[in-house]
Amino acid sequence: MPLSLNLTTPLQASPEFSGSSFSPRRRIRVSSIVRSDMGIDSNHIPAAPILLPEGPWTQIAGGVTAAKGFKAAGIYGGLRAKGEKPDLALVTCDVDAVSAGAFTKNIVAAAPITYCRKVLDASSLARAVLINAGQANAATGDAGYQDTIECANAVAELLRLSPEAVFIQSTGVIGQRIKKVL
């Protein structure tokens, strides 16, 4: 049986907004639907809709491993500050895959971004991507960049690849280096 909550409440002005264009009379509407019979925990977040732009491509059902030759694994590695959600993933391809990157234009970029830019400058082919959610490895200096290289080298050794065929992606707390167990 679905339960529904609709709440309309005035926002309270705080000292940070005094003298600004913030209006305490502005009203917001928050809606949430929770189903008690879904058989899932209360932390479940439904999948976001897939918004595929017009183009010469089509969506393949089945996720990241739907395309032939791709494999993926995700685990809890203890990288997040709280909880025990999966926070480390590895996606691999059996053959060289054409790769590209979309990076920040900001001069301040995390170590994995700097690393991936250099790798893509040398080749547009890759075989693996190691992804972590917990430490962004941003604002970590030369030590953070070395951590990224060590992660790529470890994955490359495990998969018997060149380190240049491995990308590293990180998201999470800025200023924290990637936790590693070597």
Backbone as CSV, one residue per row, in Angstrom:
resi,resn,N_x,N_y,N_z,CA_x,CA_y,CA_z,C_x,C_y,C_z
1,MET,0.837,-1.176,0.000,0.000,0.000,0.000,0.885,1.242,0.000
2,PRO,0.766,2.119,-0.985,1.605,3.317,-1.024,1.214,4.309,0.065
3,LEU,2.198,4.903,0.648,2.003,5.986,1.591,2.499,7.257,0.929
4,SER,1.803,8.351,1.115,2.204,9.589,0.462,2.283,10.704,1.489
5,LEU,3.266,11.565,1.316,3.456,12.707,2.196,3.604,13.941,1.326
6,ASN,2.780,14.915,1.532,2.903,16.197,0.845,3.031,17.268,1.913
7,LEU,4.039,18.084,1.798,4.340,19.082,2.817,4.577,20.419,2.134
8,THR,3.889,21.442,2.585,4.153,22.795,2.118,4.477,23.622,3.349
9,THR,5.660,24.215,3.362,6.111,24.946,4.550,6.848,26.214,4.149
10,PRO,6.727,27.288,4.926,7.501,28.494,4.609,8.964,28.297,4.986
11,LEU,9.837,28.887,4.216,11.262,28.853,4.541,11.562,29.940,5.553
12,GLN,12.450,29.665,6.457,12.854,30.642,7.457,14.098,31.377,6.959
13,ALA,14.097,32.693,7.068,15.262,33.473,6.671,16.367,33.269,7.703
14,SER,17.568,33.079,7.238,18.693,32.941,8.150,19.581,34.172,8.007
15,PRO,20.482,34.418,8.977,21.317,35.621,8.936,22.142,35.732,7.654
16,GLU,22.517,34.598,7.046,23.337,34.655,5.832,22.603,35.343,4.676
17,PHE,21.252,35.310,4.726,20.484,35.826,3.611,19.927,37.230,3.852
18,SER,20.196,37.825,5.007,19.645,39.148,5.266,20.221,40.148,4.274
19,GLY,19.351,40.952,3.715,19.776,41.952,2.740,19.898,41.394,1.329
20,SER,19.630,40.107,1.145,19.719,39.527,-0.204,18.329,39.447,-0.815
21,SER,18.241,38.819,-1.955,16.949,38.698,-2.632,16.165,37.497,-2.110
22,PHE,16.637,36.847,-1.070,15.950,35.693,-0.500,14.638,36.130,0.120
23,SER,13.568,35.435,-0.158,12.265,35.779,0.386,11.800,34.708,1.357
24,PRO,11.618,35.022,2.630,11.163,34.026,3.585,9.725,33.593,3.332
25,ARG,8.991,34.310,2.469,7.613,33.969,2.173,7.512,32.919,1.057
26,ARG,8.623,32.647,0.425,8.632,31.654,-0.649,8.224,30.294,-0.092
27,ARG,7.408,29.570,-0.812,6.940,28.280,-0.343,7.536,27.174,-1.212
28,ILE,7.801,26.054,-0.573,8.310,24.910,-1.310,7.340,23.758,-1.146
29,ARG,7.375,22.831,-2.070,6.538,21.647,-1.990,7.460,20.435,-2.085
30,VAL,7.346,19.572,-1.118,8.147,18.366,-1.081,7.192,17.193,-1.180
31,SER,7.421,16.305,-2.104,6.582,15.121,-2.243,7.441,13.882,-2.187
32,SER,6.912,12.864,-1.559,7.623,11.606,-1.466,6.606,10.480,-1.461
33,ILE,6.908,9.414,-2.144,6.052,8.235,-2.110,6.893,7.082,-1.607
34,VAL,6.402,6.422,-0.591,7.102,5.286,-0.009,6.151,4.106,-0.037
35,ARG,6.642,2.986,-0.504,5.810,1.790,-0.510,6.340,0.836,0.546
36,SER,5.482,0.435,1.445,5.899,-0.466,2.505,5.986,-1.909,2.038
37,ASP,5.432,-2.232,0.895,5.418,-3.609,0.420,6.480,-3.889,-0.638
38,MET,7.454,-2.998,-0.792,8.451,-3.173,-1.848,9.512,-4.197,-1.477
39,GLY,9.662,-4.527,-0.202,10.641,-5.515,0.206,12.074,-5.030,0.089
40,ILE,12.289,-3.730,0.169,13.637,-3.168,0.082,13.876,-2.290,1.285
41,ASP,15.144,-2.057,1.587,15.436,-1.245,2.764,15.104,0.214,2.518
42,SER,15.022,0.970,3.602,14.607,2.367,3.510,15.654,3.250,2.845
43,ASN,16.875,2.753,2.639,17.919,3.543,1.987,17.922,3.372,0.474
44,HIS,17.008,2.570,-0.052,16.978,2.317,-1.496,16.639,3.590,-2.267
45,ILE,17.399,3.854,-3.285,17.132,4.981,-4.179,16.849,4.389,-5.546
46,PRO,15.686,4.658,-6.126,15.381,4.069,-7.424,16.324,4.596,-8.505
47,ALA,16.505,3.809,-9.532,17.386,4.194,-10.630,16.867,5.464,-11.305
48,ALA,17.799,6.300,-11.704,17.442,7.523,-12.422,16.983,7.158,-13.824
49,PRO,16.130,7.969,-14.415,15.706,7.677,-15.783,16.884,7.841,-16.741
50,ILE,16.875,7.059,-17.786,17.922,7.162,-18.801,17.446,8.157,-19.853
51,LEU,18.190,9.223,-19.997,17.857,10.263,-20.958,18.880,10.196,-22.085
52,LEU,18.533,9.517,-23.146,19.435,9.312,-24.264,19.158,10.371,-25.328
53,PRO,20.130,11.225,-25.629,19.898,12.281,-26.624,19.772,11.690,-28.028
54,GLU,19.201,12.480,-28.904,19.086,12.072,-30.304,20.474,11.798,-30.870
55,GLY,20.587,10.822,-31.717,21.876,10.513,-32.322,21.856,9.153,-32.980
56,PRO,23.003,8.711,-33.471,23.068,7.449,-34.207,23.205,6.233,-33.290
57,TRP,22.841,6.339,-32.019,23.021,5.253,-31.073,21.686,4.778,-30.543
58,THR,21.709,3.612,-29.955,20.523,3.070,-29.309,20.913,2.533,-27.943
59,GLN,19.952,2.514,-27.046,20.203,1.997,-25.710,20.199,0.474,-25.757
60,ILE,21.147,-0.132,-25.077,21.211,-1.581,-24.965,20.764,-1.941,-23.556
61,ALA,19.739,-2.741,-23.444,19.254,-3.142,-22.128,20.297,-4.013,-21.436
62,GLY,20.402,-3.893,-20.125,21.286,-4.783,-19.387,22.418,-4.113,-18.654
63,GLY,22.569,-2.827,-18.745,23.598,-2.147,-17.975,24.963,-2.133,-18.628
64,VAL,25.977,-1.840,-17.804,27.328,-1.617,-18.303,27.930,-2.869,-18.936
65,THR,27.471,-4.038,-18.545,28.047,-5.275,-19.098,27.210,-5.858,-20.231
66,ALA,26.227,-5.131,-20.712,25.381,-5.647,-21.788,26.161,-5.818,-23.092
67,ALA,27.076,-4.918,-23.356,27.871,-5.023,-24.584,28.834,-6.209,-24.456
68,LYS,28.981,-6.950,-25.516,29.828,-8.146,-25.524,31.262,-7.796,-25.106
69,GLY,31.814,-8.599,-24.202,33.201,-8.442,-23.790,33.425,-7.576,-22.570
70,PHE,32.384,-6.930,-22.060,32.533,-6.093,-20.865,32.148,-6.873,-19.616
71,LYS,32.921,-6.659,-18.562,32.657,-7.269,-17.261,32.757,-6.172,-16.209
72,ALA,32.028,-6.363,-15.114,32.068,-5.377,-14.031,31.899,-6.074,-12.692
73,ALA,32.522,-5.495,-11.679,32.376,-5.982,-10.314,32.393,-4.794,-9.380
74,GLY,31.618,-4.882,-8.313,31.598,-3.832,-7.310,31.660,-4.453,-5.928
75,ILE,32.366,-3.795,-5.020,32.519,-4.320,-3.666,32.496,-3.190,-2.652
76,TYR,32.369,-3.571,-1.391,32.570,-2.638,-0.295,34.056,-2.694,0.055
77,GLY,34.745,-1.574,-0.092,36.172,-1.528,0.189,36.534,-0.666,1.387
78,GLY,35.530,-0.086,2.050,35.796,0.741,3.224,36.276,2.146,2.886
79,LEU,35.945,2.640,1.699,36.403,3.968,1.287,35.485,5.097,1.749
80,ARG,34.223,4.800,1.927,33.274,5.824,2.366,33.461,6.116,3.859
81,ALA,33.114,7.336,4.236,33.237,7.723,5.641,32.208,7.005,6.512
82,LYS,31.021,6.743,5.963,29.946,6.113,6.727,29.335,4.980,5.917
83,GLY,28.765,4.043,6.615,27.997,2.982,5.992,28.855,1.910,5.361
84,GLU,28.165,0.939,4.811,28.849,-0.183,4.178,28.309,-0.432,2.776
85,LYS,28.061,0.634,2.041,27.616,0.499,0.653,28.817,0.178,-0.228
86,PRO,28.579,-0.474,-1.356,29.693,-0.694,-2.295,30.330,0.645,-2.661
87,ASP,31.663,0.677,-2.682,32.359,1.926,-2.958,33.551,1.744,-3.889
88,LEU,33.699,0.569,-4.446,34.802,0.308,-5.360,34.295,-0.578,-6.492
89,ALA,34.544,-0.162,-7.729,34.087,-0.930,-8.888,35.215,-1.048,-9.900
90,LEU,35.181,-2.129,-10.637,36.121,-2.347,-11.732,35.319,-2.766,-12.947
91,VAL,35.516,-2.051,-14.048,34.885,-2.385,-15.324,36.009,-2.721,-16.286
92,THR,35.902,-3.874,-16.943,36.948,-4.294,-17.877,36.339,-4.648,-19.224
93,CYS,37.193,-4.658,-20.224,36.807,-5.052,-21.568,37.814,-6.087,-22.067
94,ASP,37.321,-7.110,-22.744,38.197,-8.181,-23.233,39.171,-7.719,-24.309
95,VAL,38.821,-6.670,-25.012,39.665,-6.140,-26.090,39.848,-4.642,-25.880
96,ASP,40.766,-4.041,-26.614,40.945,-2.590,-26.529,39.639,-1.892,-26.905
97,ALA,39.211,-0.975,-26.075,37.984,-0.223,-26.320,38.337,1.225,-26.621
98,VAL,37.700,1.787,-27.620,37.897,3.203,-27.929,37.357,4.002,-26.752
99,SER,38.145,4.937,-26.267,37.810,5.676,-25.053,37.906,7.174,-25.278
100,ALA,37.196,7.905,-24.464,37.235,9.365,-24.506,36.967,9.869,-23.100
101,GLY,37.224,11.130,-22.870,36.983,11.702,-21.556,36.361,13.077,-21.660
102,ALA,35.549,13.410,-20.684,34.999,14.753,-20.534,35.492,15.251,-19.183
103,PHE,36.335,16.260,-19.195,37.005,16.706,-17.972,36.638,18.145,-17.632
104,THR,36.881,18.480,-16.374,36.690,19.850,-15.931,37.636,20.777,-16.693
105,LYS,37.207,22.017,-16.901,38.086,23.019,-17.502,38.833,23.794,-16.419
106,ASN,38.482,23.548,-15.177,39.118,24.219,-14.052,40.585,23.821,-13.985
107,ILE,41.447,24.785,-13.698,42.876,24.489,-13.590,43.161,23.559,-12.397
108,VAL,42.280,23.601,-11.398,42.401,22.713,-10.246,41.652,21.427,-10.584
109,ALA,42.385,20.359,-10.803,41.785,19.077,-11.162,42.355,17.989,-10.259
110,ALA,41.524,17.024,-9.922,41.950,15.913,-9.078,43.002,15.074,-9.798
111,ALA,43.789,14.353,-9.024,44.853,13.510,-9.574,44.344,12.514,-10.624
112,PRO,43.204,11.840,-10.402,42.724,10.921,-11.445,42.403,11.623,-12.770
113,ILE,41.958,12.858,-12.705,41.681,13.611,-13.936,42.988,13.899,-14.665
114,THR,43.975,14.374,-13.941,45.282,14.654,-14.545,45.860,13.391,-15.167
115,TYR,45.765,12.285,-14.435,46.273,10.998,-14.928,45.543,10.575,-16.206
116,CYS,44.215,10.615,-16.192,43.434,10.172,-17.359,43.666,11.075,-18.570
117,ARG,43.831,12.366,-18.347,44.162,13.262,-19.464,45.463,12.821,-20.131
118,LYS,46.487,12.533,-19.318,47.781,12.104,-19.870,47.659,10.787,-20.610
119,VAL,46.905,9.848,-20.043,46.715,8.544,-20.690,46.003,8.729,-22.036
120,LEU,44.967,9.554,-22.059,44.218,9.769,-23.301,45.016,10.560,-24.334
121,ASP,45.936,11.393,-23.887,46.813,12.097,-24.831,47.705,11.107,-25.583
122,ALA,48.060,10.003,-24.921,48.945,9.006,-25.531,48.187,7.990,-26.375
123,SER,46.940,7.666,-25.995,46.173,6.647,-26.715,44.688,6.815,-26.437
124,SER,43.873,6.465,-27.402,42.423,6.532,-27.204,41.849,5.148,-26.904
125,LEU,42.715,4.201,-26.547,42.269,2.846,-26.237,42.456,2.547,-24.754
126,ALA,41.530,1.788,-24.178,41.626,1.387,-22.775,41.021,0.003,-22.611
127,ARG,41.336,-0.618,-21.487,40.806,-1.952,-21.193,40.119,-2.041,-19.840
128,ALA,40.371,-1.062,-18.951,39.795,-1.148,-17.612,39.605,0.233,-16.999
129,VAL,38.613,0.320,-16.110,38.369,1.538,-15.340,38.153,1.119,-13.888
130,LEU,38.965,1.672,-12.985,38.790,1.464,-11.554,38.087,2.697,-11.007
131,ILE,36.970,2.492,-10.324,36.122,3.598,-9.868,35.955,3.502,-8.361
132,ASN,36.191,4.616,-7.663,35.944,4.613,-6.217,35.007,5.746,-5.841
133,ALA,34.233,5.498,-4.811,33.372,6.521,-4.223,33.738,6.591,-2.746
134,GLY,34.370,7.648,-2.355,34.787,7.790,-0.965,35.813,8.888,-0.816
135,GLN,36.876,8.805,-1.588,37.897,9.850,-1.597,38.068,10.347,-3.029
136,ALA,37.932,11.639,-3.223,38.058,12.212,-4.556,39.510,12.241,-5.033
137,ASN,40.447,12.136,-4.094,41.871,12.269,-4.410,42.131,13.594,-5.123
138,ALA,41.412,14.623,-4.680,41.569,15.979,-5.207,42.230,16.834,-4.132
139,ALA,43.052,17.764,-4.548,43.782,18.635,-3.627,44.699,17.803,-2.732
140,THR,45.337,16.820,-3.340,46.218,15.911,-2.598,47.664,15.992,-3.080
141,GLY,47.948,16.876,-4.025,49.314,17.124,-4.479,49.968,15.947,-5.171
142,ASP,51.298,15.955,-5.142,52.073,14.909,-5.808,51.804,13.532,-5.205
143,ALA,51.568,13.479,-3.892,51.298,12.189,-3.244,50.007,11.582,-3.786
144,GLY,48.991,12.407,-4.010,47.732,11.924,-4.575,47.897,11.426,-6.001
145,TYR,48.731,12.126,-6.769,48.992,11.678,-8.146,49.734,10.340,-8.126
146,GLN,50.687,10.201,-7.223,51.410,8.929,-7.093,50.455,7.807,-6.692
147,ASP,49.492,8.102,-5.807,48.478,7.111,-5.427,47.700,6.640,-6.654
148,THR,47.343,7.572,-7.525,46.600,7.233,-8.732,47.423,6.318,-9.632
149,ILE,48.687,6.650,-9.810,49.577,5.814,-10.629,49.704,4.417,-10.020
150,GLU,49.845,4.345,-8.698,49.958,3.045,-8.034,48.689,2.215,-8.199
151,CYS,47.516,2.860,-8.138,46.256,2.141,-8.354,46.183,1.602,-9.778
152,ALA,46.540,2.422,-10.750,46.532,1.981,-12.145,47.515,0.835,-12.359
153,ASN,48.692,0.944,-11.765,49.694,-0.122,-11.885,49.204,-1.420,-11.258
154,ALA,48.540,-1.342,-10.116,48.044,-2.542,-9.444,46.980,-3.248,-10.285
155,VAL,46.051,-2.467,-10.854,45.019,-3.054,-11.723,45.658,-3.639,-12.974
156,ALA,46.600,-2.909,-13.561,47.282,-3.388,-14.769,48.009,-4.702,-14.501
157,GLU,48.675,-4.787,-13.365,49.394,-6.020,-13.032,48.416,-7.180,-12.842
158,LEU,47.329,-6.925,-12.134,46.330,-7.950,-11.884,45.724,-8.478,-13.186
159,LEU,45.456,-7.569,-14.120,44.813,-7.943,-15.385,45.812,-8.216,-16.513
160,ARG,47.094,-8.080,-16.203,48.168,-8.274,-17.187,48.006,-7.328,-18.381
161,LEU,47.882,-6.049,-18.032,47.735,-4.984,-19.026,48.838,-3.959,-18.832
162,SER,48.946,-3.073,-19.796,49.790,-1.896,-19.638,49.054,-0.917,-18.721
163,PRO,49.747,-0.230,-17.812,49.079,0.756,-16.948,48.356,1.849,-17.751
164,GLU,48.825,2.125,-18.945,48.190,3.144,-19.790,46.837,2.680,-20.327
165,ALA,46.480,1.416,-20.129,45.183,0.896,-20.562,44.162,0.928,-19.427
166,VAL,44.546,1.536,-18.304,43.681,1.583,-17.121,43.367,3.037,-16.774
167,PHE,42.084,3.336,-16.638,41.650,4.654,-16.175,41.281,4.561,-14.708
168,ILE,41.398,5.681,-14.014,41.024,5.769,-12.602,39.990,6.885,-12.460
169,GLN,38.873,6.583,-11.802,37.849,7.587,-11.532,37.579,7.621,-10.037
170,SER,37.506,8.816,-9.484,37.273,8.968,-8.049,36.241,10.050,-7.796
171,THR,35.414,9.816,-6.809,34.490,10.824,-6.327,34.402,10.685,-4.824
172,GLY,34.213,11.781,-4.145,34.113,11.704,-2.694,34.677,12.927,-2.024
173,VAL,35.271,12.702,-0.879,35.768,13.792,-0.045,37.014,14.415,-0.672
174,ILE,36.971,15.719,-0.861,38.122,16.455,-1.400,39.165,16.606,-0.302
175,GLY,40.420,16.458,-0.682,41.503,16.607,0.282,41.918,15.298,0.914
176,GLN,41.257,14.212,0.545,41.628,12.905,1.095,42.209,12.028,-0.002
177,ARG,43.341,11.455,0.299,43.976,10.529,-0.637,43.223,9.207,-0.636
178,ILE,43.395,8.453,-1.703,42.780,7.146,-1.818,43.403,6.191,-0.803
179,LYS,42.554,5.518,-0.041,43.058,4.494,0.877,43.501,3.302,0.047
180,LYS,44.691,2.804,0.333,45.214,1.678,-0.432,45.705,0.591,0.512
181,VAL,45.512,-0.622,0.093,46.108,-1.759,0.776,46.909,-2.476,-0.295
182,LEU,48.203,-2.400,-0.189,49.051,-3.008,-1.222,49.660,-4.292,-0.732
